Structure formats: C-alpha cells, structure tokens
Amino acid sequence: MQTVLAKIVADKAIWVETRKQQQPLASFQNEVQPSTRHFYDALQGARTAFILECKKASPSKGVIRDDFDPARIAAIYKHYASAISVLTDEKYFQGSFDFLPIVSQIAPQPILCKDFIIDPLPDLSGALLPG
C-alpha cells in the first residue's frame, strides 16, 4: 500500500509533466527575478520569529477552513508574521499559485511558496510571482 506522501509525490510528478507540456520551463525561466524580501533575514533578530501559514485543507484533515480567504488572512498575518507560507498544491491542500500574489500585495514579509518541489518548474513558477 502506498503512503499518502508517496501518492502526493507521484501525483505531483504527473502534474509537473503536464505543466511542462503546457508551459515549458524555457518559456519563462529568464523572467524570474530574485526577491527583495529575504527569508533568512526575516528570521534573524532578538524577537521570536513566526512563519504563519495560509492553508485551506490537508490530506489528513480535509478542509480546515471553509471560509478561506487569502487576502483576509494576509491582512491579519502581516501584523504578526516574520514570513508567510502559502500552500500552492491544488489536489491535496486546495492551494493555488494564484494565492501568492494576493498575499504578497498585502503583506510585506517574505512569502514562502509551500509545495512539493520535485522539479524546478513549480519552484520557478512560484518565483515569477512577487514575494
């Protein structure tokens, strides 16, 4: 029997191959710019650092938050977070790459694209967005 993690990774590999057909890496990799928000720096200092997470669902719990609104969450998190993690996996966490610019426009903190990165494609897709 396959573990949940193994199933997620297998499904992500299929997603990556499909996405590569739709949007080859070479078509956008030169557009990726380094972020001006520095994750490591945000966690430094004397105060306690918090990485707060925007997460609608999980494979083990199902939907965690029915009224999931990344803009509303970011408006609250910006007052407390050192950095904000945004789930982008659609199938298992009901996330989206579309959430990254929404959160990034509201919160000045570094935004972490949280996904199962098994290939440069999803990592660079997230890097195209501010944060």
Secondary structure, DSSP 8 states (H G I E B T S, - for coil): ---HHHHHHHHHHHHHHHHHHHS-GGGTGGG----SS-HHHHT-SSS---EEEE-SEETTTEES-TT--HHHHHHHHTTT-SEEEEE--HHHH---TTHHHHHHHH--S-EEEES--SSHHHHHHHHTS--
